[in-house]
Amino acid sequence: MADYKIARKGEVPPGKTKIVKAGKKELVLCNVENVYYCIDNLCTHDDGPLGEGELMEEVIECPRHGAQFDVKTGEVVSMPAVVPIRTYAVRLQGEEIIVAVED
């Protein structure tokens, strides 16, 4: 596991997302009521860019076909996806947002 600084606190307002890089991975940082979550940027249904989708509370919707995922758990909320998305551990270190990613 490696830790990556992906953003600063306050950089992503509540209810918003930001596409970030952590090593070779492209992830989506989500702010749900000032708690940060991080997920893969690819929908498991058709590799759609989740970071371009809408965040509705803790649910993100893929802009391609409308699959929905819980950003806290990665679980599928609405089809057409049936496979959960990967989530990553996020922590704050001062003003920095850190994500842990397998190398």
C-alpha positions in Angstrom: 0.0 0.0 0.0 1.1 3.5 -0.8 -0.3 6.8 0.5 -1.0 9.6 -2.0 -1.9 13.3 -1.3 -4.8 13.8 -3.7 -6.3 17.2 -2.6 -6.5 19.7 0.2 -9.4 20.1 2.6 -11.9 22.6 1.2 -10.8 22.0 -2.4 -13.9 19.8 -3.0 -17.1 21.3 -1.6 -19.8 19.2 -0.1 -21.9 17.4 -2.7 -19.1 17.6 -5.3 -16.5 15.3 -6.8 -13.0 15.7 -8.2 -11.1 13.3 -10.5 -7.6 12.7 -9.0 -4.5 10.6 -9.7 -3.0 8.3 -7.2 0.0 6.6 -8.7 -1.2 5.1 -12.0 -4.8 5.0 -10.9 -7.5 7.6 -11.8 -9.9 7.9 -8.9 -12.9 10.1 -7.9 -12.8 12.0 -4.6 -16.3 12.6 -3.2 -17.3 15.0 -0.5 -20.4 13.7 1.3 -21.4 16.2 4.1 -17.7 17.0 4.7 -16.6 13.4 4.8 -14.4 12.3 2.0 -14.7 9.0 0.1 -12.6 7.8 -2.9 -13.7 5.3 -5.6 -12.4 4.1 -9.0 -13.3 6.4 -11.8 -14.6 3.6 -14.0 -18.1 2.2 -13.9 -18.2 -1.6 -13.7 -20.9 -1.8 -16.3 -19.3 -0.1 -19.3 -16.2 1.7 -18.0 -18.0 5.1 -18.0 -16.2 8.0 -16.2 -17.9 8.1 -12.8 -16.2 11.4 -12.0 -18.3 13.0 -14.7 -21.5 11.7 -13.1 -23.8 13.4 -10.6 -23.2 12.9 -6.9 -26.6 12.7 -5.0 -25.8 12.5 -1.3 -23.7 9.3 -1.0 -24.8 7.9 -4.5 -22.9 8.6 -7.7 -24.5 8.1 -11.1 -22.6 7.0 -14.2 -23.2 9.5 -17.0 -23.3 6.7 -19.7 -26.2 4.4 -18.7 -27.3 5.6 -15.2 -25.8 2.9 -13.1 -25.6 4.1 -9.5 -23.2 3.3 -6.7 -22.9 4.0 -3.0 -19.6 5.9 -2.7 -19.2 4.8 1.0 -19.4 1.1 0.3 -19.0 0.7 -3.5 -22.2 -1.3 -3.6 -24.5 -1.1 -6.6 -27.6 1.0 -5.9 -29.2 0.9 -9.4 -28.6 -1.2 -12.5 -27.5 -1.7 -15.2 -24.3 -2.4 -13.2 -24.2 -5.5 -11.0 -20.6 -5.5 -9.9 -19.6 -3.1 -7.0 -17.0 -0.4 -7.6 -13.7 -0.4 -5.6 -13.4 2.0 -2.7 -10.2 3.3 -1.1 -9.4 4.4 2.5 -9.2 8.1 2.9 -7.7 10.1 5.8 -6.9 13.6 6.6 -3.4 14.7 7.6 -3.7 18.3 8.6 -5.2 20.1 5.5 -4.1 17.2 3.1 -6.5 14.5 1.9 -4.6 11.2 1.7 -5.7 8.0 -0.1 -4.2 4.5 0.4 -3.8 2.6 -2.9 -2.2 -0.8 -3.6 0.9 -0.4 -5.8 
